[in-house]
Amino acid sequence: MMVGVLFMLFGIVGKLSALFITIPYPVLGGAMLIMVSMFTGVVFANLQHVDLRSNRNLAILGISVSFGLIVPFWVEKHPDRTKTGNEALDQLMAMLLGNPILSGAVLACLLDNTIAGSRVERGLTAWEDVASNHSDKPGDVKVNDEMTATEGIEIYEPAVPRCVRGWKGFKYIPFMPDTFSYTQTETDKIESA
């Protein structure tokens, strides 16, 4: 939020933005290096509960990072290769494929939700243990009393109308959970066990 206020001030007060422009490029480069490094560290810290010994997860991570590094570079060097004839679609593809974080993250979400994997592999059970504050494994994060998390499995359930949730075909779709058959009280009993 503070950055947004700062940018609004830059737009309103011209002298303030002129002062910002005088910052040398090596200083901006150093600040960007620290910022991107911290961002990358935070992203990889979120993978602490994911089983990184699994070939599935290693492939998803490697493909997504490689896609995020390679494809935007290719789009920048060959802008005419993504031309479809429709200007709006061309701009959309250039935006989606030209942004490394967005293109890698979209591919990672797509692969994680379409390639079958167990709840342990995906790290969902470990996050549930952390959220419910009853994990006894060494190295797991304990949640303080001040920081109790009330989320449960409902966060990972796709938005599907209740009338469709009983369809048995969902068990064949990898990214659809099989908890649709549970009622809320049964889910509470499973989580408390």
Disulfide bonds with the S-S distance in Angstrom:
none
